[in-house]
Amino acid sequence: MITKAVVTGGAGFIGANLVDRLVDDDVEVLVIDDLSSGRLERLAEARRTGRMSLHQIDIRAPELGEILGRFEPEVVFHQAAQISVRDSVDDPVNDASINLVGTVNVLKASAEAGATRVVFASSGGATFGDVDIFPTPETEPRTPESPYGVSKKLVDEYLRYFKDAYGFDYVSLGYANVYGPRQDPHGEAGVVAIFSQRMLRGERCTIFGDGSQLRDYVYVEDVTDACVRAANIGGGVYLNIGTGRETSVVELFELLKERVAGYTRTPEFADAKPGDIPRSCLDPSAAKTHLGWEAWTSLEDGFTATVDWFADHRDW
């Protein structure tokens, strides 16, 4: 079992939920986050346990190796990233700087600190691009259609190199569309959070494109469970982390609308986002075989929990 772990991007949505899971498991956690998009409020409960510390720093900083070396983690969970597909299209240089150069710096620092394993937050939909088989297995060619997807895919090659060169293990987890409590409802990502908050405020929701886009929505606690299993098992593999269930944006809107009492507004439609793919759904069979993992939370239960949380945190 893990006793010491680093979580980069630990003040982010998935990262903070992972930190909570780790401290609940009595793991000592060092969070690395520059707080450019991370929020300290997400870490409030973990900080009260005394088992978490935070170092505010950019993952590209040269002193990262010294910081990790002092902490001596067994496992590094690399969650920090530039996560906007649209921003990656507008500024591919910045995307590559954070998601490639930053990640290589994290891997080098992890190796020099003596970490035995890295668990990397990849992206299933963005790295596969437009494919013909659904749900999509890991054996399908990955042809990303955005700089964000390209950067995530290329990290797998760096992981393989560092495994061969430095001898530490890794697991790359290709997330589907992750949602749940504490997600940021103000950016481009996180349509469940965005719609939940707007509905609770009585505001109109915007659907980009015609709403027929299909996505695989996976609950954040199921994702953090996959991360912990990967950290304990390893294997030098890429694995899909999704449900294998497709939901259109229009269907998602209606399912959320059912959970907000008194909300009757219809959505407005806008142009599709650049780099957006029409369909994404991941086959999670390999994760079940390799990790003993599956998405335990139904879409209905996950949406209810998310709406309930935002109802209690209307100013989030």
Secondary structure, DSSP 8 states (H G I E B T S, - for coil): ---EEEEETTTSHHHHHHHHHHHHTT-EEEEEE--SS--GGGGHHHHHHT-EEEEE--TT-TTHHHHHHHH--SEEEE------HHHHHH-HHHHHIIIIIHHHHHHHHHHHTT-SEEEEEEEHHHHH-S-SSSSB-TTS----SSHHHHHHHHHHHHHHHHHHHH--EEEEEEE-EEE-TT--SSSSS-HHHHHHHHHHTT---EEESSS--EE-EEEHHHHHHHHHHHHHH--SEEEEES-S--EEHHHHHHHHHTTSTT-----EEE---TT--SB--B--HHHHHHH-----S-HHHHHHHHHHHHHH-TT-
